[in-house]
């Protein structure tokens, strides 16, 4: 499995407030980014996997909604997060 408990806790510890606070928007955005990168690599190898493609589009939409929420509530955290995760070019 590509996402173990330890990796998930590490992502939330680095980007969220703590490893157990899985509800923070920064932590969720970081987790979605990790999953999006994994699915993108999978689709590069398996072009006709349309179920994974749909899941990827749904994840990008969820991340977009969380980023919109974060930009409305705390623009400084938003700017730090997109630089740290390398979301924007």
LINZI-V464192 format. One record per residue. N is the residue number from 1. SS is DSSP state (2 for helix, 1 for strand, 0 for the rest). PHI is phi as a letter, one per 30 degrees, with the letter a starting at -180 (none if undefined). Layout:
n=N ss=SS phi=PHI
n=N ss=SS phi=PHI
This chain:
n=1 ss=0 phi=none
n=2 ss=0 phi=d
n=3 ss=0 phi=b
n=4 ss=0 phi=c
n=5 ss=2 phi=d
n=6 ss=2 phi=d
n=7 ss=2 phi=d
n=8 ss=2 phi=d
n=9 ss=2 phi=d
n=10 ss=2 phi=d
n=11 ss=2 phi=d
n=12 ss=2 phi=d
n=13 ss=2 phi=d
n=14 ss=2 phi=d
n=15 ss=2 phi=c
n=16 ss=0 phi=c
n=17 ss=0 phi=d
n=18 ss=0 phi=a
n=19 ss=0 phi=d
n=20 ss=0 phi=c
n=21 ss=0 phi=d
n=22 ss=0 phi=d
n=23 ss=0 phi=c
n=24 ss=0 phi=d
n=25 ss=2 phi=d
n=26 ss=2 phi=d
n=27 ss=2 phi=d
n=28 ss=2 phi=d
n=29 ss=2 phi=d
n=30 ss=2 phi=d
n=31 ss=2 phi=d
n=32 ss=2 phi=d
n=33 ss=2 phi=d
n=34 ss=2 phi=d
n=35 ss=2 phi=d
n=36 ss=2 phi=d
n=37 ss=2 phi=d
n=38 ss=2 phi=d
n=39 ss=2 phi=d
n=40 ss=2 phi=d
n=41 ss=2 phi=d
n=42 ss=2 phi=d
n=43 ss=2 phi=d
n=44 ss=2 phi=d
n=45 ss=2 phi=d
n=46 ss=0 phi=b
n=47 ss=0 phi=d
n=48 ss=0 phi=c
n=49 ss=0 phi=d
n=50 ss=2 phi=d
n=51 ss=2 phi=d
n=52 ss=2 phi=d
n=53 ss=2 phi=d
n=54 ss=2 phi=d
n=55 ss=2 phi=d
n=56 ss=2 phi=d
n=57 ss=2 phi=d
n=58 ss=2 phi=d
n=59 ss=2 phi=d
n=60 ss=2 phi=d
n=61 ss=2 phi=d
n=62 ss=2 phi=d
n=63 ss=2 phi=d
n=64 ss=2 phi=d
n=65 ss=2 phi=d
n=66 ss=2 phi=d
n=67 ss=2 phi=d
n=68 ss=2 phi=d
n=69 ss=2 phi=d
n=70 ss=2 phi=d
n=71 ss=2 phi=d
n=72 ss=2 phi=d
n=73 ss=2 phi=d
n=74 ss=0 phi=b
n=75 ss=2 phi=d
n=76 ss=2 phi=d
n=77 ss=2 phi=d
n=78 ss=2 phi=e
n=79 ss=2 phi=d
n=80 ss=2 phi=d
n=81 ss=2 phi=d
n=82 ss=2 phi=d
n=83 ss=2 phi=d
n=84 ss=2 phi=d
n=85 ss=2 phi=d
n=86 ss=0 phi=i
n=87 ss=0 phi=d
n=88 ss=0 phi=c
n=89 ss=0 phi=d
